[in-house]
């Protein structure tokens, strides 16, 4: 018969530490023979579409061409 998983205060703190600052993602806990042996954290970063945000606020979104025009030219003459 399989051993029951015992989660002590140390593991609860470790799990809470992994979840603490996560905004979007998952925490996968691997158990082997009734013991936690590994935690895998997958975190997602989400960014708002700047063109949509600019349209809502009335600010012109910068295109690649705009950025090229304002970027310094570092080519050697």
Buried (B, 14 or more C-beta within 10 A) or exposed (E): EEEEEEEEEEBEEBBEEBEEEEEEEEEEBEEEEEEBEEBEEEEEEEEEEEEEEEEEEEEEEEEEEEEEEEEEEEEEE
